[in-house]
Amino acid sequence: MGTYVVAARQEAQTGTLTAEDQVREIPGVWILGGTDPNRIRIEASELAAAEIERRPGSVLLIEPEIRLQDQGLKTLLASAPLQDLELDRPSDFGRDVDYSETD
């Protein structure tokens, strides 16, 4: 079972059936929630997700939900590929700096 985000295409949102209504018709789909009936989270088998995608005349878009693991900033930075980044920059001696006070 995977978690997906299902949304109705914008041009189809004026119709009478919402994304939630259309998804309820497909076996193997559980609605997890959403505040907008035209954009919902579902849990579905791969077969049910494929059915949503290939329905003829479908006005629904379906994408796998991507969630970041709860990790701290230090862990996230430690896992970032920073070794190839050049963090030093050359000194800029081409400008004059005015140190006088302006009030």
Number of C-alpha atoms within 10 A of each C-alpha: 13 11 21 20 19 26 21 22 15 10 8 15 16 10 7 8 14 19 22 21 12 15 22 12 10 14 12 15 20 15 17 12 14 14 8 11 17 20 20 20 22 24 20 19 17 14 13 16 24 12 15 21 17 10 10 8 7 14 18 22 14 18 13 14 14 9 7 6 7 8 8 8 9 8 10 11 10 9 9 8 8 10 7 6 7 7 7 6 6 5 6 7 7 6 6 7 7 7 6 6 5 5 3
